[in-house]
Amino acid sequence: MPGFEQLPEEITDSKLFKAALTHRSAGKDNNERLEFLGDAVLGLVIANVLFEKFPDCDEGDLSRLRAHLVCKKALAQLAKEAQLSSILKLGAGEKKSGGHYRTSILADSLEAIFGAIYLLKGFEFTARFIKTLYQQSLENLPDIDELKDPKTRLQEYLQANQLAVPSYRVLSESGEGNNKQFRVECTVNEMKVHSIGEGKSKKKAEQVAARNVLNMLLAK
């Protein structure tokens, strides 16, 4: 199995492992339940690694780092590097639509593999395997500030400069369903700075507006 050479045959030849590679579109004995378990195991392993690696980080920073490492995008990238797509078992419809390379399917399948390994070999073995897969990712973590959303960065900047938190005001809301569009204004009264952001949700519009305001403040 490319990318998983360190796993013994007792794992790769097992019924559980085969189920971990099987998408729900391919049969009843699929990886959905294993994914649920693997997600929990992965979260605990990565949380423990980060807790030890960054003793000075607070809960918020640790949570951001964990989210960065266990998100679907990160998992799918690891799955691609391990050539997992070549051995996944998908139904005809998923195969035709390119399911072997879909981010969600790759990420879920990798989590299912973690779940299968945990049931077969226990937590310590699974933790070592996960740490091996994540070695490069852990060595190349981005700066904490890069992981913070614009609203958080703006608030921290203002607090550091002993300024009041910004205010947000919805200017307009248009469209329906998935085609909604919001316009939100972010204002820092003490600095007489404001900007408008647009997005498909109020939250996204606020983030855009906050990013604009922060860039304006940093440029002063």
Z-matrix of the N, CA and C atoms (Angstrom, degrees):
N
C 1 1.461
C 2 1.530 1 109.94
N 3 1.332 2 119.67 1 107.63
C 4 1.460 3 123.05 2 -176.29
C 5 1.527 4 112.26 3 -55.52
N 6 1.349 5 115.31 4 132.55
C 7 1.447 6 119.41 5 177.88
C 8 1.517 7 114.22 6 86.25
N 9 1.307 8 118.48 7 -11.98
C 10 1.460 9 122.41 8 -178.31
C 11 1.541 10 110.43 9 -127.40
N 12 1.333 11 114.54 10 32.05
C 13 1.470 12 119.36 11 -174.57
C 14 1.516 13 113.26 12 -60.45
N 15 1.343 14 117.20 13 -25.53
C 16 1.456 15 119.52 14 -176.77
C 17 1.519 16 113.41 15 -75.55
N 18 1.314 17 117.22 16 -10.47
C 19 1.464 18 119.87 17 -179.48
C 20 1.520 19 110.90 18 -80.62
N 21 1.324 20 117.96 19 133.29
C 22 1.467 21 121.17 20 179.36
C 23 1.531 22 111.84 21 -70.53
N 24 1.334 23 116.15 22 158.73
C 25 1.461 24 121.21 23 -178.03
C 26 1.527 25 111.77 24 -63.10
N 27 1.314 26 117.23 25 -27.52
C 28 1.463 27 118.76 26 179.19
C 29 1.525 28 111.18 27 -61.55
N 30 1.325 29 116.32 28 -22.62
C 31 1.464 30 120.76 29 175.43
C 32 1.528 31 110.44 30 -89.17
N 33 1.328 32 116.45 31 -54.92
C 34 1.462 33 120.24 32 -173.76
C 35 1.526 34 113.51 33 -66.61
N 36 1.330 35 117.43 34 -22.71
C 37 1.473 36 120.66 35 179.02
C 38 1.528 37 112.60 36 -95.17
N 39 1.319 38 116.43 37 0.39
C 40 1.464 39 119.72 38 -174.84
C 41 1.527 40 112.49 39 -79.50
N 42 1.313 41 115.17 40 158.68
C 43 1.461 42 122.16 41 176.87
C 44 1.525 43 110.23 42 -64.88
N 45 1.323 44 117.19 43 -38.04
C 46 1.463 45 121.30 44 179.35
C 47 1.527 46 111.71 45 -62.67
N 48 1.310 47 115.38 46 -42.42
C 49 1.456 48 118.80 47 -178.40
C 50 1.521 49 110.50 48 -67.34
N 51 1.314 50 116.47 49 -40.16
C 52 1.465 51 120.07 50 177.41
C 53 1.527 52 110.55 51 -62.70
N 54 1.327 53 117.01 52 -37.48
C 55 1.461 54 120.63 53 177.16
C 56 1.530 55 110.35 54 -65.43
N 57 1.341 56 116.66 55 -36.38
C 58 1.461 57 121.21 56 -179.99
C 59 1.529 58 111.62 57 -63.08
N 60 1.309 59 116.98 58 -25.98
C 61 1.452 60 121.90 59 -179.17
C 62 1.527 61 112.48 60 -92.00
N 63 1.324 62 117.05 61 -0.30
C 64 1.459 63 121.58 62 -174.30
C 65 1.528 64 111.77 63 -104.40
N 66 1.308 65 115.44 64 117.83
C 67 1.468 66 121.35 65 177.21
C 68 1.523 67 109.67 66 -74.75
N 69 1.325 68 116.56 67 154.11
C 70 1.462 69 120.25 68 -177.52
C 71 1.527 70 112.63 69 -59.99
N 72 1.318 71 117.19 70 -22.65
C 73 1.456 72 120.71 71 179.44
C 74 1.522 73 112.43 72 -71.89
N 75 1.342 74 115.70 73 -13.23
C 76 1.461 75 120.01 74 -175.44
C 77 1.526 76 113.25 75 -102.30
N 78 1.318 77 117.92 76 -2.54
C 79 1.458 78 118.09 77 178.61
C 80 1.507 79 113.49 78 154.49
N 81 1.317 80 114.43 79 171.20
C 82 1.466 81 121.40 80 -177.27
C 83 1.525 82 111.93 81 -70.37
N 84 1.312 83 117.29 82 -36.63
C 85 1.465 84 121.27 83 -178.74
C 86 1.528 85 108.18 84 -84.82
N 87 1.330 86 116.18 85 74.89
C 88 1.464 87 120.62 86 -173.12
C 89 1.537 88 111.79 87 -114.96
N 90 1.325 89 115.37 88 -169.19
C 91 1.473 90 120.07 89 -169.36
C 92 1.529 91 115.86 90 -98.95
N 93 1.325 92 118.36 91 9.84
C 94 1.470 93 119.05 92 -175.04
C 95 1.526 94 113.26 93 -62.65
N 96 1.320 95 117.80 94 -46.64
C 97 1.466 96 120.59 95 179.89
C 98 1.525 97 111.28 96 -67.99
N 99 1.312 98 116.81 97 -38.10
C 100 1.460 99 120.41 98 178.68
C 101 1.527 100 111.04 99 -66.63
N 102 1.319 101 116.18 100 -34.32
C 103 1.460 102 120.36 101 176.96
C 104 1.530 103 110.25 102 -61.86
N 105 1.314 104 116.85 103 -43.35
C 106 1.458 105 122.29 104 178.57
C 107 1.534 106 110.37 105 -56.97
N 108 1.312 107 116.65 106 -45.51
C 109 1.457 108 121.24 107 -179.39
C 110 1.522 109 111.31 108 -70.16
N 111 1.336 110 115.78 109 -44.43
C 112 1.462 111 120.12 110 -178.67
C 113 1.508 112 113.10 111 -62.68
N 114 1.327 113 116.61 112 -34.96
C 115 1.464 114 121.33 113 177.79
C 116 1.528 115 110.31 114 -60.62
N 117 1.331 116 116.52 115 -42.57
C 118 1.468 117 121.09 116 179.94
C 119 1.527 118 111.30 117 -67.25
N 120 1.324 119 116.53 118 -42.74
C 121 1.465 120 120.82 119 179.76
C 122 1.525 121 110.05 120 -64.06
N 123 1.323 122 116.86 121 -45.66
C 124 1.467 123 121.40 122 179.36
C 125 1.517 124 110.84 123 -59.29
N 126 1.331 125 116.56 124 -46.07
C 127 1.451 126 120.22 125 -179.39
C 128 1.513 127 112.67 126 -58.61
N 129 1.333 128 116.46 127 -41.34
C 130 1.465 129 120.60 128 -179.50
C 131 1.522 130 111.36 129 -68.65
N 132 1.333 131 116.21 130 -42.36
C 133 1.472 132 120.05 131 -179.08
C 134 1.525 133 110.61 132 -62.98
N 135 1.324 134 116.42 133 -49.21
C 136 1.463 135 120.08 134 -178.47
C 137 1.526 136 111.09 135 -66.00
N 138 1.325 137 117.56 136 -38.57
C 139 1.463 138 120.95 137 177.95
C 140 1.525 139 110.42 138 -60.66
N 141 1.319 140 116.60 139 -42.64
C 142 1.463 141 121.38 140 -179.71
C 143 1.525 142 111.12 141 -66.16
N 144 1.332 143 116.59 142 -42.10
C 145 1.465 144 120.67 143 179.29
C 146 1.529 145 110.34 144 -61.66
N 147 1.326 146 115.93 145 -45.96
C 148 1.460 147 120.26 146 -178.73
C 149 1.528 148 111.80 147 -67.79
N 150 1.317 149 116.22 148 -37.28
C 151 1.468 150 120.85 149 178.67
C 152 1.526 151 110.52 150 -59.26
N 153 1.321 152 116.29 151 -40.29
C 154 1.461 153 120.55 152 -179.61
C 155 1.531 154 112.32 153 -79.46
N 156 1.328 155 116.07 154 -35.33
C 157 1.471 156 121.19 155 -175.45
C 158 1.525 157 112.72 156 -74.87
N 159 1.343 158 116.34 157 -30.56
C 160 1.470 159 120.28 158 -176.52
C 161 1.530 160 110.39 159 -126.53
N 162 1.333 161 117.28 160 75.36
C 163 1.474 162 120.52 161 -176.53
C 164 1.529 163 114.19 162 -65.35
N 165 1.329 164 117.56 163 -17.62
C 166 1.462 165 120.11 164 -177.47
C 167 1.528 166 113.05 165 -98.60
N 168 1.328 167 117.42 166 -3.47
C 169 1.465 168 120.31 167 -179.61
C 170 1.529 169 110.91 168 -79.21
N 171 1.328 170 115.81 169 142.53
C 172 1.454 171 118.84 170 176.43
C 173 1.529 172 110.17 171 -85.16
N 174 1.317 173 116.20 172 179.15
C 175 1.466 174 121.24 173 -176.28
C 176 1.530 175 112.12 174 -59.25
N 177 1.324 176 116.14 175 -41.03
C 178 1.459 177 119.72 176 -178.74
C 179 1.517 178 112.47 177 -62.31
N 180 1.322 179 116.60 178 -44.98
C 181 1.463 180 120.35 179 -179.94
C 182 1.524 181 111.48 180 -66.76
N 183 1.324 182 116.40 181 -41.06
C 184 1.463 183 120.07 182 178.08
C 185 1.521 184 110.76 183 -62.49
N 186 1.314 185 116.45 184 -39.57
C 187 1.461 186 120.77 185 179.44
C 188 1.523 187 111.21 186 -64.98
N 189 1.330 188 116.92 187 -39.44
C 190 1.461 189 120.60 188 179.15
C 191 1.527 190 110.67 189 -66.15
N 192 1.322 191 116.33 190 -41.75
C 193 1.460 192 120.11 191 179.01
C 194 1.530 193 110.70 192 -64.32
N 195 1.321 194 115.79 193 -43.48
C 196 1.467 195 119.31 194 178.89
C 197 1.525 196 110.67 195 -62.27
N 198 1.327 197 116.59 196 -45.22
C 199 1.466 198 120.21 197 -179.96
C 200 1.524 199 110.81 198 -59.83
N 201 1.319 200 116.74 199 -38.64
C 202 1.468 201 121.65 200 178.58
C 203 1.524 202 111.04 201 -62.43
N 204 1.317 203 116.87 202 -37.95
C 205 1.463 204 121.18 203 -175.23
C 206 1.528 205 114.02 204 -83.38
N 207 1.327 206 117.77 205 -29.08
C 208 1.466 207 119.38 206 -174.16
C 209 1.531 208 113.17 207 -107.70
N 210 1.334 209 117.79 208 6.31
C 211 1.455 210 119.49 209 178.72
C 212 1.523 211 110.63 210 -67.44
N 213 1.334 212 115.56 211 163.74
C 214 1.466 213 120.74 212 -177.41
C 215 1.526 214 111.88 213 -57.11
N 216 1.319 215 116.14 214 -41.45
C 217 1.463 216 120.38 215 -178.47
C 218 1.523 217 111.71 216 -61.09
N 219 1.343 218 116.13 217 -44.41
C 220 1.468 219 120.24 218 -179.26
C 221 1.522 220 111.02 219 -66.75
N 222 1.323 221 116.77 220 -42.46
C 223 1.459 222 120.83 221 179.22
C 224 1.525 223 111.35 222 -64.15
N 225 1.319 224 116.06 223 -42.36
C 226 1.469 225 119.97 224 -179.83
C 227 1.522 226 111.03 225 -63.10
N 228 1.335 227 116.87 226 -37.49
C 229 1.460 228 120.00 227 178.57
C 230 1.526 229 111.07 228 -64.47
N 231 1.332 230 116.49 229 -41.94
C 232 1.460 231 120.17 230 176.61
C 233 1.528 232 110.46 231 -62.42
N 234 1.332 233 116.31 232 -41.24
C 235 1.468 234 121.02 233 -180.00
C 236 1.524 235 110.74 234 -63.31
N 237 1.331 236 116.67 235 -39.78
C 238 1.469 237 120.37 236 178.86
C 239 1.516 238 110.93 237 -65.25
N 240 1.320 239 116.19 238 -42.91
C 241 1.462 240 120.64 239 179.90
C 242 1.519 241 111.06 240 -63.23
N 243 1.338 242 116.41 241 -30.23
C 244 1.469 243 121.04 242 178.72
C 245 1.529 244 111.87 243 -88.51
N 246 1.350 245 116.49 244 3.53
C 247 1.468 246 122.65 245 179.54
C 248 1.528 247 111.94 246 58.11
N 249 1.309 248 115.06 247 38.36
C 250 1.458 249 120.22 248 -177.99
C 251 1.528 250 112.20 249 -67.44
N 252 1.328 251 117.00 250 -30.11
C 253 1.465 252 120.45 251 -176.54
C 254 1.520 253 112.64 252 -59.56
N 255 1.329 254 117.09 253 -28.69
C 256 1.466 255 120.51 254 -175.92
C 257 1.521 256 113.55 255 -73.03
N 258 1.327 257 118.26 256 -14.12
C 259 1.473 258 119.62 257 -176.78
C 260 1.527 259 113.30 258 -121.63
N 261 1.337 260 116.78 259 5.26
C 262 1.458 261 118.91 260 177.85
C 263 1.528 262 110.45 261 -71.53
N 264 1.321 263 115.16 262 147.52
C 265 1.462 264 121.18 263 178.03
C 266 1.525 265 108.32 264 -107.77
N 267 1.345 266 115.17 265 113.63
C 268 1.452 267 121.26 266 -177.67
C 269 1.520 268 111.10 267 -122.66
N 270 1.324 269 115.85 268 157.77
C 271 1.447 270 120.71 269 174.31
C 272 1.523 271 110.20 270 -71.40
N 273 1.320 272 116.32 271 166.30
C 274 1.464 273 121.14 272 -176.03
C 275 1.519 274 112.35 273 -57.75
N 276 1.338 275 116.89 274 -42.30
C 277 1.455 276 120.35 275 -179.05
C 278 1.509 277 112.93 276 -63.60
N 279 1.330 278 116.73 277 -43.79
C 280 1.466 279 121.13 278 179.37
C 281 1.525 280 111.18 279 -66.60
N 282 1.331 281 116.63 280 -37.85
C 283 1.472 282 119.70 281 177.48
C 284 1.522 283 110.48 282 -60.76
N 285 1.325 284 115.18 283 -45.87
C 286 1.460 285 120.71 284 -176.50
C 287 1.520 286 112.03 285 -64.36
N 288 1.330 287 116.10 286 -33.28
C 289 1.472 288 119.98 287 -177.63
C 290 1.529 289 112.94 288 -90.15
N 291 1.335 290 117.37 289 8.43
C 292 1.461 291 120.53 290 177.26
C 293 1.512 292 114.84 291 82.51
N 294 1.327 293 116.22 292 27.36
C 295 1.457 294 120.89 293 -177.92
C 296 1.511 295 115.29 294 -59.04
N 297 1.332 296 117.05 295 -26.32
C 298 1.469 297 120.49 296 -179.84
C 299 1.527 298 112.36 297 -61.08
N 300 1.334 299 115.61 298 -21.23
C 301 1.467 300 119.01 299 -176.31
C 302 1.521 301 112.13 300 -116.84
N 303 1.337 302 116.77 301 9.25
C 304 1.458 303 120.10 302 -179.51
C 305 1.526 304 109.85 303 -76.20
N 306 1.325 305 116.01 304 133.84
C 307 1.465 306 121.69 305 -176.01
C 308 1.528 307 112.17 306 -54.56
N 309 1.327 308 116.92 307 -47.54
C 310 1.466 309 120.20 308 -175.75
C 311 1.522 310 111.71 309 -64.46
N 312 1.320 311 117.14 310 -40.04
C 313 1.469 312 120.61 311 -178.88
C 314 1.521 313 110.79 312 -69.17
N 315 1.321 314 117.18 313 -42.80
C 316 1.467 315 120.39 314 179.00
C 317 1.530 316 110.71 315 -63.79
N 318 1.339 317 116.41 316 -44.63
C 319 1.463 318 120.59 317 -178.91
C 320 1.524 319 110.99 318 -64.35
N 321 1.328 320 116.82 319 -46.24
C 322 1.468 321 120.78 320 -178.94
C 323 1.523 322 111.38 321 -63.70
N 324 1.313 323 116.69 322 -38.32
C 325 1.464 324 120.78 323 -179.24
C 326 1.527 325 111.20 324 -67.17
N 327 1.322 326 116.53 325 -39.14
C 328 1.464 327 119.31 326 178.40
C 329 1.521 328 110.58 327 -65.36
N 330 1.332 329 117.04 328 -41.61
C 331 1.458 330 120.40 329 176.09
C 332 1.526 331 110.45 330 -61.96
N 333 1.320 332 116.93 331 -38.69
C 334 1.468 333 120.75 332 178.22
C 335 1.519 334 110.87 333 -63.10
N 336 1.323 335 116.40 334 -36.82
C 337 1.465 336 120.39 335 177.09
C 338 1.519 337 110.10 336 -63.53
N 339 1.327 338 116.78 337 -42.04
C 340 1.463 339 119.78 338 176.53
C 341 1.531 340 110.38 339 -59.33
N 342 1.318 341 116.40 340 -41.14
C 343 1.457 342 120.63 341 179.24
C 344 1.513 343 112.19 342 -63.97
N 345 1.323 344 116.55 343 -42.27
C 346 1.470 345 121.21 344 179.47
C 347 1.523 346 111.04 345 -64.68
N 348 1.328 347 115.91 346 -44.17
C 349 1.463 348 119.94 347 179.83
C 350 1.522 349 110.58 348 -63.01
N 351 1.320 350 116.62 349 -40.03
C 352 1.456 351 120.65 350 178.73
C 353 1.530 352 111.16 351 -60.40
N 354 1.315 353 117.32 352 -44.33
C 355 1.466 354 120.55 353 -179.63
C 356 1.527 355 111.65 354 -67.58
N 357 1.321 356 116.24 355 -32.78
C 358 1.467 357 120.30 356 -177.04
C 359 1.531 358 113.43 357 -84.51
N 360 1.336 359 116.93 358 -37.05
C 361 1.469 360 119.76 359 -171.54
C 362 1.527 361 114.88 360 -125.15
N 363 1.314 362 118.09 361 -3.95
C 364 1.452 363 119.74 362 177.13
C 365 1.517 364 113.68 363 90.60
N 366 1.327 365 115.11 364 174.68
C 367 1.461 366 121.35 365 -172.70
C 368 1.521 367 113.25 366 -68.40
N 369 1.325 368 118.49 367 -46.65
C 370 1.463 369 120.91 368 -174.49
C 371 1.519 370 111.77 369 -61.12
N 372 1.321 371 117.35 370 -43.40
C 373 1.463 372 121.21 371 178.74
C 374 1.530 373 109.81 372 -63.38
N 375 1.329 374 115.92 373 -45.24
C 376 1.462 375 120.70 374 -179.54
C 377 1.517 376 111.00 375 -62.79
N 378 1.312 377 116.76 376 -40.57
C 379 1.465 378 121.21 377 179.37
C 380 1.527 379 110.60 378 -61.71
N 381 1.307 380 117.61 379 -42.72
C 382 1.468 381 120.72 380 178.87
C 383 1.525 382 110.56 381 -63.23
N 384 1.326 383 115.83 382 -41.34
C 385 1.459 384 120.40 383 179.76
C 386 1.525 385 111.05 384 -63.67
N 387 1.311 386 116.72 385 -45.42
C 388 1.467 387 121.40 386 179.32
C 389 1.523 388 110.83 387 -62.78
N 390 1.329 389 116.98 388 -43.42
C 391 1.465 390 120.54 389 180.00
C 392 1.534 391 110.93 390 -62.88
N 393 1.333 392 116.67 391 -35.05
C 394 1.460 393 120.31 392 177.65
C 395 1.525 394 110.40 393 -65.50
N 396 1.317 395 116.82 394 -45.89
C 397 1.464 396 120.96 395 179.11
C 398 1.526 397 111.44 396 -62.81
N 399 1.321 398 116.24 397 -35.26
C 400 1.462 399 121.96 398 -174.76
C 401 1.523 400 113.58 399 -92.83
N 402 1.308 401 118.14 400 4.43
C 403 1.460 402 120.76 401 -173.17
C 404 1.534 403 112.31 402 -54.58
N 405 1.316 404 116.83 403 -50.79
C 406 1.461 405 119.97 404 -178.16
C 407 1.529 406 111.37 405 -67.69
N 408 1.320 407 116.64 406 -39.66
C 409 1.467 408 120.44 407 179.51
C 410 1.520 409 110.68 408 -62.49
N 411 1.323 410 117.09 409 -39.22
C 412 1.460 411 120.92 410 -179.87
C 413 1.522 412 111.82 411 -70.76
N 414 1.319 413 116.33 412 -29.39
C 415 1.460 414 120.11 413 179.57
C 416 1.523 415 112.08 414 -79.27
N 417 1.330 416 117.24 415 -17.83
C 418 1.462 417 121.18 416 -175.81
C 419 1.530 418 112.16 417 -121.56
N 420 1.303 419 115.89 418 40.20
C 421 1.457 420 120.25 419 179.28
C 422 1.530 421 110.63 420 -68.55
N 423 1.328 422 117.02 421 141.63
C 424 1.465 423 119.69 422 177.54
C 425 1.524 424 110.88 423 -71.38
N 426 1.320 425 115.71 424 166.30
C 427 1.456 426 120.70 425 175.14
C 428 1.528 427 109.35 426 -63.39
N 429 1.318 428 116.23 427 143.96
C 430 1.462 429 121.17 428 -177.87
C 431 1.529 430 111.76 429 -52.66
N 432 1.340 431 116.34 430 -43.83
C 433 1.466 432 120.10 431 -176.65
C 434 1.521 433 112.19 432 -62.04
N 435 1.335 434 117.17 433 -28.75
C 436 1.460 435 120.44 434 179.40
C 437 1.523 436 111.72 435 -67.83
N 438 1.324 437 116.88 436 -21.88
C 439 1.457 438 121.17 437 -177.37
C 440 1.532 439 112.27 438 -90.66
N 441 1.305 440 116.71 439 -9.83
C 442 1.465 441 119.84 440 -178.82
C 443 1.528 442 109.70 441 -81.35
N 444 1.323 443 116.17 442 141.63
C 445 1.454 444 119.76 443 178.12
C 446 1.531 445 109.34 444 -73.61
N 447 1.337 446 117.41 445 159.26
C 448 1.470 447 120.91 446 -176.39
C 449 1.524 448 114.51 447 -56.46
N 450 1.339 449 118.38 448 -37.54
C 451 1.464 450 120.07 449 179.97
C 452 1.524 451 110.84 450 -63.25
N 453 1.318 452 116.55 451 -41.23
C 454 1.465 453 120.88 452 178.98
C 455 1.518 454 110.42 453 -66.35
N 456 1.334 455 116.99 454 -44.01
C 457 1.462 456 120.29 455 -179.25
C 458 1.526 457 111.20 456 -64.20
N 459 1.330 458 116.33 457 -39.81
C 460 1.463 459 119.93 458 178.91
C 461 1.517 460 110.89 459 -64.81
N 462 1.322 461 116.63 460 -44.46
C 463 1.462 462 120.10 461 -179.47
C 464 1.522 463 111.22 462 -63.26
N 465 1.342 464 116.87 463 -42.19
C 466 1.460 465 120.01 464 179.67
C 467 1.529 466 111.08 465 -65.57
N 468 1.329 467 116.20 466 -37.46
C 469 1.473 468 120.28 467 177.92
C 470 1.525 469 110.29 468 -62.65
N 471 1.323 470 116.41 469 -45.23
C 472 1.470 471 120.81 470 -179.00
C 473 1.526 472 111.40 471 -66.19
N 474 1.325 473 116.10 472 -41.95
C 475 1.463 474 119.46 473 179.24
C 476 1.525 475 111.14 474 -64.16
N 477 1.335 476 116.24 475 -38.86
C 478 1.463 477 120.37 476 179.33
C 479 1.521 478 111.58 477 -64.14
N 480 1.340 479 115.84 478 -26.93
C 481 1.463 480 120.67 479 179.89
C 482 1.529 481 111.66 480 -102.28
N 483 1.336 482 115.24 481 16.20
C 484 1.466 483 122.68 482 177.38
C 485 1.535 484 112.59 483 54.54
N 486 1.319 485 114.46 484 43.63
C 487 1.459 486 121.81 485 177.58
C 488 1.522 487 109.72 486 -113.15
N 489 1.317 488 116.70 487 153.49
C 490 1.463 489 121.42 488 -179.73
C 491 1.523 490 111.29 489 -67.84
N 492 1.315 491 115.36 490 154.08
C 493 1.463 492 120.27 491 -179.92
C 494 1.521 493 109.92 492 -64.97
N 495 1.333 494 118.33 493 154.67
C 496 1.467 495 120.75 494 -178.40
C 497 1.525 496 111.81 495 -74.10
N 498 1.306 497 115.74 496 163.09
C 499 1.463 498 121.03 497 175.19
C 500 1.528 499 108.56 498 -112.01
N 501 1.323 500 115.57 499 148.23
C 502 1.465 501 121.38 500 179.54
C 503 1.528 502 108.98 501 -123.48
N 504 1.326 503 115.74 502 137.56
C 505 1.462 504 120.19 503 -178.44
C 506 1.531 505 109.19 504 -138.21
N 507 1.325 506 115.38 505 127.29
C 508 1.461 507 120.37 506 177.35
C 509 1.515 508 108.85 507 -75.67
N 510 1.318 509 116.98 508 120.25
C 511 1.459 510 122.01 509 -179.11
C 512 1.523 511 111.69 510 -89.14
N 513 1.318 512 115.75 511 -36.49
C 514 1.465 513 118.68 512 179.82
C 515 1.520 514 110.38 513 -160.19
N 516 1.307 515 114.92 514 156.99
C 517 1.460 516 123.45 515 176.61
C 518 1.526 517 107.37 516 -142.01
N 519 1.311 518 116.39 517 121.39
C 520 1.460 519 119.95 518 -176.99
C 521 1.523 520 110.95 519 -134.32
N 522 1.336 521 115.96 520 165.73
C 523 1.459 522 120.74 521 178.56
C 524 1.513 523 112.63 522 82.12
N 525 1.331 524 114.76 523 176.29
C 526 1.460 525 121.47 524 -179.92
C 527 1.521 526 110.59 525 -135.32
N 528 1.332 527 115.10 526 155.30
C 529 1.462 528 120.99 527 175.88
C 530 1.512 529 112.70 528 54.29
N 531 1.341 530 116.63 529 -128.88
C 532 1.467 531 122.04 530 -178.68
C 533 1.517 532 113.29 531 -74.53
N 534 1.321 533 117.52 532 -5.97
C 535 1.461 534 121.17 533 -178.10
C 536 1.532 535 112.59 534 -103.29
N 537 1.316 536 116.76 535 16.63
C 538 1.466 537 119.72 536 178.82
C 539 1.526 538 110.66 537 -67.75
N 540 1.315 539 114.75 538 149.72
C 541 1.455 540 121.23 539 177.87
C 542 1.523 541 109.17 540 -138.78
N 543 1.323 542 116.38 541 129.09
C 544 1.465 543 122.17 542 -179.17
C 545 1.527 544 110.17 543 -113.81
N 546 1.326 545 115.85 544 144.15
C 547 1.463 546 122.60 545 171.23
C 548 1.520 547 107.22 546 -121.25
N 549 1.327 548 115.70 547 122.06
C 550 1.464 549 121.28 548 -175.92
C 551 1.520 550 109.50 549 -126.99
N 552 1.321 551 115.45 550 138.69
C 553 1.459 552 120.86 551 177.19
C 554 1.522 553 109.74 552 -104.43
N 555 1.332 554 115.67 553 131.42
C 556 1.468 555 122.49 554 174.77
C 557 1.520 556 107.63 555 -109.46
N 558 1.337 557 116.22 556 130.30
C 559 1.463 558 120.66 557 -176.25
C 560 1.531 559 111.72 558 -131.36
N 561 1.322 560 115.25 559 135.14
C 562 1.465 561 122.00 560 170.92
C 563 1.520 562 105.97 561 -113.89
N 564 1.313 563 115.97 562 96.70
C 565 1.466 564 121.29 563 -171.39
C 566 1.523 565 113.59 564 -59.61
N 567 1.337 566 116.72 565 -42.58
C 568 1.462 567 119.47 566 -175.20
C 569 1.529 568 112.64 567 -64.36
N 570 1.339 569 115.89 568 -26.88
C 571 1.458 570 120.20 569 -179.53
C 572 1.528 571 112.10 570 -101.06
N 573 1.361 572 115.43 571 -0.49
C 574 1.468 573 120.91 572 -178.06
C 575 1.536 574 111.19 573 52.89
N 576 1.320 575 113.94 574 45.09
C 577 1.467 576 120.60 575 -179.70
C 578 1.525 577 108.83 576 -122.89
N 579 1.328 578 115.67 577 136.21
C 580 1.468 579 118.96 578 175.90
C 581 1.526 580 109.05 579 -151.36
N 582 1.317 581 115.35 580 158.72
C 583 1.461 582 120.14 581 177.85
C 584 1.520 583 109.16 582 -155.75
N 585 1.317 584 115.29 583 158.41
C 586 1.463 585 121.42 584 -179.54
C 587 1.518 586 110.16 585 -112.38
N 588 1.326 587 115.34 586 136.56
C 589 1.458 588 120.84 587 177.36
C 590 1.517 589 110.54 588 -122.56
N 591 1.323 590 116.75 589 149.70
C 592 1.458 591 121.63 590 178.71
C 593 1.524 592 109.83 591 -123.62
N 594 1.333 593 115.28 592 147.28
C 595 1.459 594 119.64 593 179.61
C 596 1.511 595 111.41 594 -169.65
N 597 1.321 596 115.73 595 170.68
C 598 1.465 597 121.16 596 -178.19
C 599 1.527 598 112.44 597 -80.60
N 600 1.322 599 116.61 598 -2.38
C 601 1.464 600 121.68 599 173.84
C 602 1.519 601 107.51 600 -145.12
N 603 1.323 602 115.34 601 161.72
C 604 1.462 603 119.55 602 178.73
C 605 1.526 604 110.49 603 -60.64
N 606 1.325 605 115.83 604 -41.12
C 607 1.460 606 120.60 605 -179.03
C 608 1.522 607 111.84 606 -61.88
N 609 1.337 608 116.44 607 -44.50
C 610 1.461 609 120.02 608 -179.20
C 611 1.518 610 111.00 609 -65.69
N 612 1.318 611 116.26 610 -39.40
C 613 1.462 612 119.87 611 178.70
C 614 1.528 613 110.63 612 -64.71
N 615 1.325 614 116.60 613 -40.08
C 616 1.465 615 120.66 614 177.74
C 617 1.523 616 110.90 615 -62.56
N 618 1.326 617 116.37 616 -40.71
C 619 1.463 618 120.00 617 -179.35
C 620 1.529 619 110.94 618 -63.83
N 621 1.326 620 116.48 619 -41.47
C 622 1.465 621 120.17 620 178.88
C 623 1.520 622 110.47 621 -64.30
N 624 1.323 623 115.93 622 -44.86
C 625 1.472 624 120.23 623 179.74
C 626 1.526 625 110.72 624 -63.21
N 627 1.329 626 116.93 625 -42.32
C 628 1.468 627 120.99 626 179.54
C 629 1.525 628 110.99 627 -63.60
N 630 1.332 629 116.69 628 -40.79
C 631 1.467 630 120.24 629 178.81
C 632 1.530 631 110.35 630 -62.35
N 633 1.321 632 116.16 631 -42.23
C 634 1.467 633 120.02 632 179.59
C 635 1.530 634 111.25 633 -62.10
N 636 1.338 635 115.74 634 -44.59
C 637 1.465 636 120.06 635 -179.27
C 638 1.524 637 110.89 636 -64.55
N 639 1.332 638 116.38 637 -44.09
C 640 1.458 639 120.01 638 -179.72
C 641 1.525 640 110.55 639 -61.04
N 642 1.320 641 117.48 640 -42.77
C 643 1.475 642 120.64 641 178.46
C 644 1.524 643 110.79 642 -62.12
N 645 1.318 644 116.18 643 -37.72
C 646 1.471 645 119.75 644 178.45
C 647 1.528 646 111.34 645 -66.15
N 648 1.325 647 116.05 646 -40.75
C 649 1.472 648 120.10 647 -179.80
C 650 1.533 649 111.13 648 -68.41
N 651 1.302 650 116.36 649 -40.23
C 652 1.468 651 120.12 650 -179.70
C 653 1.523 652 111.97 651 -68.53
N 654 1.319 653 116.04 652 -24.57
C 655 1.466 654 120.54 653 -178.65
C 656 1.541 655 112.51 654 -83.56
N 657 1.341 656 116.23 655 -11.16
C 658 1.479 657 120.30 656 -178.16
C 659 1.533 658 110.82 657 -70.50
